[in-house]
């Protein structure tokens, strides 16, 4: 079954070791409309300047 982009989510557990910016690019390139995150991941990303 094929799902539309707006319903596909790239889960953090699949790409935890990849830097946030690269995760966004990976998600967009592969047709994911959403990218999950965690509170700590968000905090670290913001502290890193994004």
Secondary structure, DSSP 8 states (H G I E B T S, - for coil): ----GGG-EE-HHHHTTS-HHHHHHHHHHTT-SEE---HHHHHHHHHTT-
